[in-house]
Amino acid sequence: MASSFLVKRGYRIVVRNFHYSKYGEIDIIAVHKKMLVFIEVKFRNSSEYGSAVESINDVKRRRIIKTARYFLSKKGILGKVDTRFDVIAIDTVDGKEKIDHIKNAFRGEI
């Protein structure tokens, strides 16, 4: 659902579920307007434990940043491309899925 949402908005998906065993996973890596975008996707069926966006804490952000750094290093493009971190938050509201795309959701040293 998140990938389709992004493609319809001009994003080109590069990798889905990029995994780095030491720190974790990045759900989607895409290119948009010459920028490499690392995207965390969060889904919530209920607001009992907070919204999808609220579930991305400091520990999760640090892991995403470290995994992004590893990806860039592995591809030999560390320091050579513009990057940003986005969040796709999917919350179920009144039985319907609501998608929010938060660009520049957080910053990280790469």
MDTraj code that builds the backbone (N, CA, C; nanometers):
import mdtraj as md
import numpy as np

residues = "MET ALA SER SER PHE LEU VAL LYS ARG GLY TYR ARG ILE VAL VAL ARG ASN PHE HIS TYR SER LYS TYR GLY GLU ILE ASP ILE ILE ALA VAL HIS LYS LYS MET LEU VAL PHE ILE GLU VAL LYS PHE ARG ASN SER SER GLU TYR GLY SER ALA VAL GLU SER ILE ASN ASP VAL LYS ARG ARG ARG ILE ILE LYS THR ALA ARG TYR PHE LEU SER LYS LYS GLY ILE LEU GLY LYS VAL ASP THR ARG PHE ASP VAL ILE ALA ILE ASP THR VAL ASP GLY LYS GLU LYS ILE ASP HIS ILE LYS ASN ALA PHE ARG GLY GLU ILE".split()
xyz = np.array([
    [0.0818, -0.1185, 0.0000],
    [0.0000, 0.0000, 0.0000],
    [0.0868, 0.1257, 0.0000],
    [0.1884, 0.1270, 0.0840],
    [0.2777, 0.2430, 0.0919],
    [0.3561, 0.2606, -0.0381],
    [0.4032, 0.1502, -0.0950],
    [0.4786, 0.1584, -0.2203],
    [0.3918, 0.2147, -0.3326],
    [0.2701, 0.1674, -0.3438],
    [0.1784, 0.2176, -0.4465],
    [0.1512, 0.3660, -0.4269],
    [0.1309, 0.4052, -0.3031],
    [0.1089, 0.5457, -0.2688],
    [0.2249, 0.6317, -0.3188],
    [0.3468, 0.5857, -0.2941],
    [0.4657, 0.6615, -0.3332],
    [0.4839, 0.6656, -0.4854],
    [0.4668, 0.5519, -0.5514],
    [0.4840, 0.5452, -0.6962],
    [0.3869, 0.6405, -0.7656],
    [0.2638, 0.6472, -0.7179],
    [0.1646, 0.7387, -0.7758],
    [0.2057, 0.8852, -0.7607],
    [0.2964, 0.9121, -0.6686],
    [0.3425, 1.0483, -0.6444],
    [0.4817, 1.0750, -0.7026],
    [0.5260, 0.9864, -0.7909],
    [0.6501, 1.0100, -0.8623],
    [0.7759, 0.9526, -0.8001],
    [0.7628, 0.8692, -0.6995],
    [0.8792, 0.8055, -0.6379],
    [0.9145, 0.6797, -0.7167],
    [1.0441, 0.6515, -0.7249],
    [1.0910, 0.5269, -0.7858],
    [1.1469, 0.4404, -0.6737],
    [1.0857, 0.3275, -0.6514],
    [1.1288, 0.2374, -0.5437],
    [1.2594, 0.1711, -0.5844],
    [1.3593, 0.1817, -0.4978],
    [1.4907, 0.1217, -0.5213],
    [1.4994, -0.0135, -0.4508],
    [1.4604, -0.0158, -0.3245],
    [1.4690, -0.1373, -0.2428],
    [1.3538, -0.1363, -0.1430],
    [1.3019, -0.2554, -0.1184],
    [1.2043, -0.2720, -0.0105],
    [1.2648, -0.3644, 0.0931],
    [1.2399, -0.3349, 0.2179],
    [1.2848, -0.4191, 0.3293],
    [1.4353, -0.4433, 0.3277],
    [1.5123, -0.3344, 0.3188],
    [1.6579, -0.3464, 0.3253],
    [1.6970, -0.3796, 0.4683],
    [1.7648, -0.4903, 0.4845],
    [1.7972, -0.5415, 0.6184],
    [1.9466, -0.5347, 0.6466],
    [1.9775, -0.4848, 0.7645],
    [2.1151, -0.4841, 0.8150],
    [2.1089, -0.5508, 0.9510],
    [2.1640, -0.6707, 0.9599],
    [2.1445, -0.7535, 1.0789],
    [2.1883, -0.6861, 1.2087],
    [2.2829, -0.5950, 1.2011],
    [2.3317, -0.5309, 1.3225],
    [2.2313, -0.4299, 1.3803],
    [2.1547, -0.3619, 1.2941],
    [2.0665, -0.2561, 1.3439],
    [1.9201, -0.2714, 1.3072],
    [1.8901, -0.3334, 1.1968],
    [1.7486, -0.3470, 1.1633],
    [1.7209, -0.3304, 1.0164],
    [1.6058, -0.2708, 0.9886],
    [1.5542, -0.2686, 0.8527],
    [1.4996, -0.1308, 0.8163],
    [1.5110, -0.0985, 0.6889],
    [1.4447, 0.0191, 0.6342],
    [1.3374, -0.0342, 0.5403],
    [1.2152, 0.0091, 0.5612],
    [1.1029, -0.0470, 0.4867],
    [1.1100, -0.0184, 0.3375],
    [1.1356, 0.1076, 0.3015],
    [1.1423, 0.1446, 0.1603],
    [1.2563, 0.2443, 0.1395],
    [1.3328, 0.2216, 0.0341],
    [1.4325, 0.3192, -0.0099],
    [1.3905, 0.3572, -0.1510],
    [1.3734, 0.4883, -0.1732],
    [1.3221, 0.5349, -0.3014],
    [1.3968, 0.6600, -0.3454],
    [1.3810, 0.6919, -0.4729],
    [1.4374, 0.8154, -0.5278],
    [1.3208, 0.9059, -0.5656],
    [1.3342, 1.0327, -0.5258],
    [1.2340, 1.1326, -0.5620],
    [1.3048, 1.2647, -0.5889],
    [1.2932, 1.3123, -0.7101],
    [1.3537, 1.4399, -0.7491],
    [1.5016, 1.4470, -0.7108],
    [1.5778, 1.3464, -0.7514],
    [1.7223, 1.3373, -0.7296],
    [1.7613, 1.3220, -0.5826],
    [1.6657, 1.2916, -0.4960],
    [1.6953, 1.2702, -0.3548],
    [1.6697, 1.1240, -0.3209],
    [1.7606, 1.0645, -0.2437],
    [1.7430, 0.9286, -0.1950],
    [1.6659, 0.9381, -0.0636],
    [1.5519, 0.8713, -0.0585],
    [1.4621, 0.8837, 0.0561],
    [1.4507, 0.7490, 0.1271],
    [1.4792, 0.7512, 0.2575],
    [1.4646, 0.6335, 0.3425],
    [1.3303, 0.6477, 0.4124],
    [1.2443, 0.5475, 0.3946],
    [1.1063, 0.5608, 0.4397],
    [1.0704, 0.4504, 0.5380],
    [1.0254, 0.4916, 0.6539],
    [0.9738, 0.4001, 0.7558],
    [0.8221, 0.3963, 0.7400],
    [0.7664, 0.2766, 0.7355],
    [0.6225, 0.2597, 0.7221],
    [0.5688, 0.2057, 0.8543],
    [0.4687, 0.2731, 0.9069],
    [0.4064, 0.2291, 1.0319],
    [0.2568, 0.2162, 1.0098],
    [0.2001, 0.1072, 1.0600],
    [0.0584, 0.0792, 1.0443],
    [-0.0033, 0.0552, 1.1816],
    [-0.1183, 0.1135, 1.2039],
    [-0.1905, 0.0924, 1.3290],
    [-0.3373, 0.0645, 1.2986],
    [-0.3880, -0.0447, 1.3564],
    [-0.5295, -0.0784, 1.3421],
    [-0.6165, -0.0053, 1.4435],
    [-0.5534, 0.0389, 1.5509],
    [-0.6298, 0.1099, 1.6537],
    [-0.5395, 0.2143, 1.7180],
    [-0.6002, 0.3092, 1.7844],
    [-0.5227, 0.4149, 1.8508],
    [-0.4965, 0.3814, 1.9977],
    [-0.5243, 0.2583, 2.0350],
    [-0.5080, 0.2158, 2.1743],
    [-0.3663, 0.2414, 2.2267],
    [-0.2675, 0.2204, 2.1408],
    [-0.1282, 0.2405, 2.1815],
    [-0.0667, 0.3629, 2.1152],
    [-0.1492, 0.4535, 2.0675],
    [-0.0998, 0.5737, 2.0016],
    [-0.1043, 0.5596, 1.8504],
    [-0.0745, 0.6683, 1.7837],
    [-0.0781, 0.6688, 1.6373],
    [0.0462, 0.6007, 1.5810],
    [0.0434, 0.5777, 1.4514],
    [0.1573, 0.5161, 1.3834],
    [0.2821, 0.6021, 1.3977],
    [0.2676, 0.7320, 1.3801],
    [0.3822, 0.8227, 1.3901],
    [0.4419, 0.8216, 1.5303],
    [0.3576, 0.8165, 1.6299],
    [0.4045, 0.8175, 1.7688],
    [0.4861, 0.6940, 1.8040],
    [0.4735, 0.5889, 1.7248],
    [0.5453, 0.4646, 1.7550],
    [0.6927, 0.4695, 1.7137],
    [0.7346, 0.5744, 1.6449],
    [0.8742, 0.5851, 1.6015],
    [0.9506, 0.6656, 1.7049],
    [1.0177, 0.5937, 1.7941],
    [1.0890, 0.6583, 1.9048],
    [1.2354, 0.6845, 1.8680],
    [1.3093, 0.7420, 1.9612],
    [1.4498, 0.7761, 1.9373],
    [1.5346, 0.6542, 1.9018],
    [1.5106, 0.5431, 1.9685],
    [1.5878, 0.4210, 1.9412],
    [1.5634, 0.3763, 1.7973],
    [1.4383, 0.3761, 1.7547],
    [1.4042, 0.3358, 1.6175],
    [1.4679, 0.4312, 1.5171],
    [1.4643, 0.5608, 1.5437],
    [1.5252, 0.6592, 1.4534],
    [1.6751, 0.6350, 1.4397],
    [1.7425, 0.6128, 1.5506],
    [1.8876, 0.5878, 1.5461],
    [1.9190, 0.4623, 1.4644],
    [1.8394, 0.3580, 1.4804],
    [1.8612, 0.2341, 1.4040],
    [1.8409, 0.2568, 1.2546],
    [1.7402, 0.3329, 1.2199],
    [1.7152, 0.3631, 1.0780],
    [1.8318, 0.4420, 1.0206],
    [1.8804, 0.5396, 1.0937],
    [1.9928, 0.6228, 1.0481],
    [2.1181, 0.5367, 1.0284],
    [2.1466, 0.4493, 1.1228],
    [2.2642, 0.3629, 1.1108],
    [2.2501, 0.2660, 0.9939],
    [2.1305, 0.2148, 0.9730],
    [2.1077, 0.1249, 0.8601],
    [2.1199, 0.2000, 0.7279],
    [2.0718, 0.3238, 0.7237],
    [2.0853, 0.4070, 0.6030],
    [2.2328, 0.4330, 0.5733],
    [2.3081, 0.4635, 0.6766],
    [2.4523, 0.4871, 0.6594],
    [2.5198, 0.3616, 0.6029],
    [2.4836, 0.2462, 0.6545],
    [2.5382, 0.1200, 0.6046],
    [2.5015, 0.1006, 0.4572],
    [2.3749, 0.1257, 0.4210],
    [2.3308, 0.1123, 0.2823],
    [2.4141, 0.2013, 0.1903],
    [2.4304, 0.3272, 0.2277],
    [2.5069, 0.4217, 0.1465],
    [2.6523, 0.3786, 0.1327],
    [2.7089, 0.3313, 0.2419],
    [2.8474, 0.2853, 0.2414],
    [2.8630, 0.1618, 0.1513],
    [2.7711, 0.0687, 0.1659],
    [2.7746, -0.0547, 0.0866],
    [2.7645, -0.0247, -0.0636],
    [2.6858, 0.0764, -0.0998],
    [2.6680, 0.1145, -0.2402],
    [2.7768, 0.2094, -0.2900],
    [2.8659, 0.2532, -0.1993],
    [2.9742, 0.3432, -0.2377],
    [2.9286, 0.4857, -0.2652],
    [2.8172, 0.5251, -0.2054],
    [2.7644, 0.6596, -0.2305],
    [2.7518, 0.7429, -0.1029],
    [2.8137, 0.6969, 0.0046],
    [2.8104, 0.7718, 0.1304],
    [2.8710, 0.9099, 0.1083],
    [2.7957, 1.0139, 0.1398],
    [2.8415, 1.1512, 0.1225],
    [2.8300, 1.2046, -0.0192],
    [2.7745, 1.1246, -0.1095],
    [2.7676, 1.1650, -0.2499],
    [2.6262, 1.1947, -0.2986],
    [2.5251, 1.1695, -0.2166],
    [2.3862, 1.1928, -0.2573],
    [2.3116, 1.2676, -0.1471],
    [2.2093, 1.3396, -0.1881],
    [2.1209, 1.4048, -0.0910],
    [2.0239, 1.3004, -0.0388],
    [1.9987, 1.3048, 0.0913],
    [1.9107, 1.2070, 0.1540],
    [1.8117, 1.2751, 0.2468],
    [1.7044, 1.2025, 0.2760],
    [1.6119, 1.2470, 0.3804],
    [1.5392, 1.1243, 0.4354],
    [1.4775, 1.1439, 0.5503],
    [1.4036, 1.0377, 0.6179],
    [1.2566, 1.0759, 0.6246],
    [1.1723, 0.9913, 0.5656],
    [1.0282, 1.0130, 0.5652],
    [0.9594, 0.9025, 0.6439],
    [0.8347, 0.9284, 0.6778],
    [0.7498, 0.8279, 0.7412],
    [0.6182, 0.8212, 0.6653],
    [0.5754, 0.7009, 0.6368],
    [0.4413, 0.6767, 0.5870],
    [0.3655, 0.6165, 0.7049],
    [0.2669, 0.6891, 0.7532],
    [0.1869, 0.6441, 0.8671],
    [0.0488, 0.6042, 0.8172],
    [0.0128, 0.4819, 0.8447],
    [-0.1184, 0.4316, 0.8027],
    [-0.1964, 0.3982, 0.9291],
    [-0.3013, 0.4729, 0.9514],
    [-0.3866, 0.4527, 1.0682],
    [-0.5265, 0.4161, 1.0213],
    [-0.5897, 0.3221, 1.0918],
    [-0.7281, 0.2886, 1.0631],
    [-0.8161, 0.3805, 1.1466],
    [-0.8988, 0.4595, 1.0768],
    [-0.9886, 0.5541, 1.1421],
    [-1.1298, 0.5253, 1.0929],
    [-1.2174, 0.4927, 1.1841],
    [-1.3565, 0.4610, 1.1494],
    [-1.3647, 0.3539, 1.0399],
    [-1.2795, 0.2544, 1.0510],
    [-1.2811, 0.1434, 0.9569],
    [-1.2144, 0.1707, 0.8234],
    [-1.1584, 0.2902, 0.8055],
    [-1.0914, 0.3258, 0.6802],
    [-0.9452, 0.3555, 0.7081],
    [-0.8617, 0.3186, 0.6116],
    [-0.7188, 0.3446, 0.6266],
    [-0.6870, 0.4860, 0.5809],
    [-0.6160, 0.5578, 0.6656],
    [-0.5754, 0.6951, 0.6374],
    [-0.4234, 0.6963, 0.6253],
    [-0.3734, 0.7454, 0.5124],
    [-0.2294, 0.7473, 0.4882],
    [-0.1775, 0.8899, 0.5024],
    [-0.0768, 0.9059, 0.5850],
    [-0.0071, 1.0339, 0.5985],
    [0.1373, 1.0145, 0.5564],
    [0.1866, 1.1035, 0.4732],
    [0.3266, 1.1004, 0.4312],
    [0.3946, 1.2196, 0.4960],
    [0.4845, 1.1914, 0.5891],
    [0.5574, 1.2965, 0.6590],
    [0.6978, 1.3036, 0.6002],
    [0.7215, 1.4071, 0.5214],
    [0.8545, 1.4279, 0.4627],
    [0.9454, 1.4908, 0.5661],
    [1.0734, 1.4534, 0.5612],
    [1.1697, 1.5029, 0.6602],
    [1.1194, 1.4799, 0.8019],
    [1.0690, 1.3609, 0.8270],
    [1.0106, 1.3280, 0.9571],
    [1.1122, 1.3391, 1.0697],
    [1.2379, 1.3109, 1.0381],
    [1.3453, 1.3283, 1.1355],
    [1.4758, 1.3456, 1.0614],
    [1.5732, 1.3966, 1.1311],
    [1.7051, 1.4214, 1.0707],
    [1.8059, 1.3257, 1.1318],
    [1.9105, 1.2995, 1.0537],
    [2.0157, 1.2138, 1.1027],
    [2.1482, 1.2454, 1.0376],
    [2.2538, 1.2238, 1.1105],
    [2.3891, 1.2442, 1.0579],
    [2.4268, 1.1272, 0.9684],
    [2.4494, 1.1578, 0.8426],
    [2.4924, 1.0530, 0.7496],
    [2.6263, 1.0925, 0.6922],
])
top = md.Topology()
chain = top.add_chain()
for i, resn in enumerate(residues, 1):
    res = top.add_residue(resn, chain, resSeq=i)
    for name in ("N", "CA", "C"):
        top.add_atom(name, md.element.get_by_symbol(name[0]), res)
traj = md.Trajectory(xyz[None], top)
